[in-house]
Amino acid sequence: MRGKSLMIQGTASSVGKSVLCAALLRIFRQDGLRCAPFKAQNMALNAYVTRDGLEMGRAQAMQAQAAGIEPDVRMNPVLLKPTGDRRSQVILDGKAVGSLSAMEFHRRKGELRGHIRSVYDSLEREVDCVVIEGAGSPAEINLRESDIVNMAMAKAADAPVILVGDINPGGVFAALLGTVMLLKEKERARVRGVIINKFRGDPAILEPGLRMLEERIGVPVLGVVPWMDVELEEEDGETARLRAAQGTGDIDVAVVCLPHIANFTDFQALALQPSARVRYVRSAGELSGADVVILPGTKNTIGDLLELRRRGLDAAIVRFARSGGTLIGVCGGYQMLGSVVRDPLGVESPVAEASGLGLLDVQTTLSPEKRTVQTRGRIGAQRGWLSALDGCTLSGYEIHAGETTAGKEVEVWMTADGRPIGTRNREGNVLGTYLHGLFDDGTLFSALAAHLRPDRAKADAPLDFAAFREREFDRVAAVVRASLDMDAVYRILRGEA
């Protein structure tokens, strides 16, 4: 082992690899190393836009921030964004290069190996070490020959591997042992230790199992990491975050859980605001009691719009808005609020056109060219609750295909470099915008909260998500440092174990 990299692999998806990588990167930074994250291939609908307008997985951007360096698209050269059950848009080096079925991409993965290796080498030369994240499990034997993200990546980087198992659902010993046993002999030789993650209780109760596991697999258990309620951005659309209410405030925010929901990280910051309680809804009846309804981004605007109609959610949303309820559409959700969405070239859907909800006088036509750019949105509003923010700017990013044109019955409430990126109806209760991250600094929701609860003696002070995230990195790093044998981790990193 060359001592330039460390790879975290898991027994399955959602075992906590991304958070553990972020924690280790923060620990290494605290200890004086310049480190970078890397994941050869992501499949996620939560994306980040770099300063140079390139698209990468949200998890690697978050990990770069934990390491104290600027997110760089080299940290995630391949990103797959599902547009349906069997098809994904392929993002290569930050740019969309087409749409492929699962089998088409599977057959072409081998062509990417050399490119991924060169991208990795370029990144590795600039840092002291790279923390590499795997995907799913390395023991998916049906995918072994075309692997580019697990053991094939460990071999390319000459990286030692630490294997992580999630104890929370049960069966962690079998998962760890079974994963190691299914690896080839040379692959097993790369595994230098294992971590048991998300444990609730006294770790002493695990001792007999830990010793037996070490005897069976021949490598040490580096530690047991306790369950942590972590407030860091996630990339997995199957996260429990979409199934449980977040926040303790008294303003009920209902986010419509679309089948292809994208960049739901917009609402992680919102759930941390002191006045907010965020929940994800899937049926018309669940809108009852909502103070605010949000239509989020999506990777398939027309497909998800048709699904809203199938569920009867479209009519419920229209009723909510026409009764004066506050409705906000972000990106694809903004497009849905208009009169029509067109996709003549099949960029996202085989359906060429669909009527929108008709709540904003705008029309959208999708095109293959995507707009991916970090943006500062300037608010311009002379009346209504937004007037309290007239002239303020919100930092975020745009990531969308196509253009939206506005008619005479809407007002522009947000611009970026003179371009309209947000409109609202004349009543002021239905708003749409292309700006992701509009809730991150708390300013927008604080003004909305003051509007919805004018009887309060004073508005709650907004939470700045960027500052909160820095504290969260340090908190998670402290827990992981205390839970692992860090001397052993450093020996593995240096190639001494």
ChimeraX attribute file (.defattr): number of C-alpha atoms within 10 A of each C-alpha:
attribute: neighborCount
match mode: 1-to-1
recipient: residues
	/A:1	17
	/A:2	12
	/A:3	18
	/A:4	20
	/A:5	27
	/A:6	28
	/A:7	28
	/A:8	25
	/A:9	30
	/A:10	28
	/A:11	25
	/A:12	21
	/A:13	16
	/A:14	19
	/A:15	22
	/A:16	18
	/A:17	26
	/A:18	25
	/A:19	24
	/A:20	21
	/A:21	27
	/A:22	28
	/A:23	25
	/A:24	26
	/A:25	28
	/A:26	27
	/A:27	22
	/A:28	21
	/A:29	17
	/A:30	14
	/A:31	9
	/A:32	10
	/A:33	15
	/A:34	18
	/A:35	26
	/A:36	32
	/A:37	34
	/A:38	29
	/A:39	27
	/A:40	24
	/A:41	23
	/A:42	25
	/A:43	19
	/A:44	21
	/A:45	25
	/A:46	24
	/A:47	25
	/A:48	29
	/A:49	25
	/A:50	19
	/A:51	16
	/A:52	12
	/A:53	19
	/A:54	22
	/A:55	27
	/A:56	31
	/A:57	30
	/A:58	24
	/A:59	28
	/A:60	31
	/A:61	27
	/A:62	24
	/A:63	31
	/A:64	23
	/A:65	21
	/A:66	29
	/A:67	26
	/A:68	17
	/A:69	15
	/A:70	15
	/A:71	24
	/A:72	24
	/A:73	27
	/A:74	25
	/A:75	27
	/A:76	28
	/A:77	26
	/A:78	25
	/A:79	26
	/A:80	22
	/A:81	22
	/A:82	23
	/A:83	23
	/A:84	16
	/A:85	9
	/A:86	10
	/A:87	18
	/A:88	22
	/A:89	21
	/A:90	21
	/A:91	23
	/A:92	22
	/A:93	21
	/A:94	24
	/A:95	19
	/A:96	19
	/A:97	13
	/A:98	12
	/A:99	19
	/A:100	18
	/A:101	16
	/A:102	13
	/A:103	10
	/A:104	11
	/A:105	16
	/A:106	14
	/A:107	10
	/A:108	12
	/A:109	13
	/A:110	14
	/A:111	11
	/A:112	15
	/A:113	18
	/A:114	12
	/A:115	13
	/A:116	24
	/A:117	17
	/A:118	13
	/A:119	18
	/A:120	23
	/A:121	14
	/A:122	12
	/A:123	20
	/A:124	22
	/A:125	11
	/A:126	12
	/A:127	14
	/A:128	15
	/A:129	22
	/A:130	26
	/A:131	24
	/A:132	29
	/A:133	29
	/A:134	27
	/A:135	22
	/A:136	17
	/A:137	20
	/A:138	24
	/A:139	20
	/A:140	15
	/A:141	12
	/A:142	8
	/A:143	12
	/A:144	14
	/A:145	11
	/A:146	17
	/A:147	18
	/A:148	25
	/A:149	25
	/A:150	27
	/A:151	28
	/A:152	17
	/A:153	22
	/A:154	24
	/A:155	15
	/A:156	17
	/A:157	21
	/A:158	19
	/A:159	27
	/A:160	29
	/A:161	29
	/A:162	23
	/A:163	25
	/A:164	27
	/A:165	29
	/A:166	26
	/A:167	20
	/A:168	15
	/A:169	9
	/A:170	10
	/A:171	11
	/A:172	17
	/A:173	17
	/A:174	13
	/A:175	18
	/A:176	22
	/A:177	16
	/A:178	14
	/A:179	20
	/A:180	21
	/A:181	14
	/A:182	14
	/A:183	18
	/A:184	12
	/A:185	10
	/A:186	10
	/A:187	18
	/A:188	18
	/A:189	14
	/A:190	18
	/A:191	25
	/A:192	23
	/A:193	22
	/A:194	24
	/A:195	22
	/A:196	24
	/A:197	24
	/A:198	19
	/A:199	17
	/A:200	13
	/A:201	10
	/A:202	9
	/A:203	14
	/A:204	9
	/A:205	9
	/A:206	12
	/A:207	10
	/A:208	9
	/A:209	11
	/A:210	20
	/A:211	12
	/A:212	12
	/A:213	19
	/A:214	15
	/A:215	11
	/A:216	12
	/A:217	19
	/A:218	14
	/A:219	17
	/A:220	19
	/A:221	21
	/A:222	22
	/A:223	20
	/A:224	26
	/A:225	22
	/A:226	19
	/A:227	15
	/A:228	14
	/A:229	8
	/A:230	12
	/A:231	17
	/A:232	21
	/A:233	23
	/A:234	26
	/A:235	23
	/A:236	19
	/A:237	18
	/A:238	11
	/A:239	11
	/A:240	10
	/A:241	16
	/A:242	17
	/A:243	12
	/A:244	12
	/A:245	17
	/A:246	19
	/A:247	21
	/A:248	15
	/A:249	15
	/A:250	14
	/A:251	20
	/A:252	21
	/A:253	28
	/A:254	24
	/A:255	24
	/A:256	25
	/A:257	23
	/A:258	23
	/A:259	18
	/A:260	21
	/A:261	21
	/A:262	25
	/A:263	27
	/A:264	25
	/A:265	19
	/A:266	21
	/A:267	23
	/A:268	22
	/A:269	25
	/A:270	27
	/A:271	21
	/A:272	24
	/A:273	28
	/A:274	21
	/A:275	22
	/A:276	21
	/A:277	20
	/A:278	29
	/A:279	24
	/A:280	21
	/A:281	22
	/A:282	17
	/A:283	15
	/A:284	16
	/A:285	11
	/A:286	15
	/A:287	23
	/A:288	11
	/A:289	11
	/A:290	18
	/A:291	17
	/A:292	22
	/A:293	25
	/A:294	25
	/A:295	24
	/A:296	25
	/A:297	30
	/A:298	28
	/A:299	28
	/A:300	20
	/A:301	28
	/A:302	26
	/A:303	20
	/A:304	21
	/A:305	25
	/A:306	16
	/A:307	15
	/A:308	23
	/A:309	13
	/A:310	10
	/A:311	13
	/A:312	15
	/A:313	21
	/A:314	21
	/A:315	14
	/A:316	19
	/A:317	23
	/A:318	16
	/A:319	12
	/A:320	19
	/A:321	18
	/A:322	15
	/A:323	10
	/A:324	12
	/A:325	17
	/A:326	20
	/A:327	26
	/A:328	21
	/A:329	25
	/A:330	25
	/A:331	26
	/A:332	28
	/A:333	24
	/A:334	29
	/A:335	33
	/A:336	31
	/A:337	31
	/A:338	24
	/A:339	17
	/A:340	20
	/A:341	26
	/A:342	23
	/A:343	22
	/A:344	15
	/A:345	14
	/A:346	14
	/A:347	22
	/A:348	26
	/A:349	19
	/A:350	12
	/A:351	15
	/A:352	16
	/A:353	17
	/A:354	17
	/A:355	16
	/A:356	24
	/A:357	20
	/A:358	14
	/A:359	22
	/A:360	25
	/A:361	19
	/A:362	25
	/A:363	21
	/A:364	24
	/A:365	18
	/A:366	23
	/A:367	17
	/A:368	16
	/A:369	14
	/A:370	15
	/A:371	16
	/A:372	21
	/A:373	19
	/A:374	20
	/A:375	23
	/A:376	19
	/A:377	29
	/A:378	23
	/A:379	22
	/A:380	19
	/A:381	19
	/A:382	13
	/A:383	11
	/A:384	12
	/A:385	18
	/A:386	18
	/A:387	15
	/A:388	17
	/A:389	16
	/A:390	16
	/A:391	13
	/A:392	17
	/A:393	19
	/A:394	22
	/A:395	16
	/A:396	21
	/A:397	23
	/A:398	23
	/A:399	22
	/A:400	21
	/A:401	21
	/A:402	17
	/A:403	15
	/A:404	19
	/A:405	12
	/A:406	17
	/A:407	12
	/A:408	8
	/A:409	12
	/A:410	20
	/A:411	21
	/A:412	19
	/A:413	24
	/A:414	28
	/A:415	21
	/A:416	16
	/A:417	10
	/A:418	9
	/A:419	11
	/A:420	19
	/A:421	24
	/A:422	26
	/A:423	26
	/A:424	24
	/A:425	18
	/A:426	13
	/A:427	13
	/A:428	19
	/A:429	18
	/A:430	24
	/A:431	26
	/A:432	30
	/A:433	25
	/A:434	28
	/A:435	26
	/A:436	26
	/A:437	24
	/A:438	24
	/A:439	26
	/A:440	25
	/A:441	21
	/A:442	21
	/A:443	19
	/A:444	21
	/A:445	20
	/A:446	21
	/A:447	19
	/A:448	18
	/A:449	21
	/A:450	17
	/A:451	16
	/A:452	15
	/A:453	15
	/A:454	11
	/A:455	9
	/A:456	11
	/A:457	8
	/A:458	9
	/A:459	17
	/A:460	14
	/A:461	12
	/A:462	20
	/A:463	20
	/A:464	16
	/A:465	21
	/A:466	13
	/A:467	10
	/A:468	14
	/A:469	18
	/A:470	15
	/A:471	12
	/A:472	17
	/A:473	25
	/A:474	16
	/A:475	15
	/A:476	22
	/A:477	24
	/A:478	15
	/A:479	15
	/A:480	23
	/A:481	16
	/A:482	12
	/A:483	17
	/A:484	17
	/A:485	15
	/A:486	16
	/A:487	10
	/A:488	16
	/A:489	19
	/A:490	15
	/A:491	13
	/A:492	22
	/A:493	25
	/A:494	18
	/A:495	18
	/A:496	12
	/A:497	14
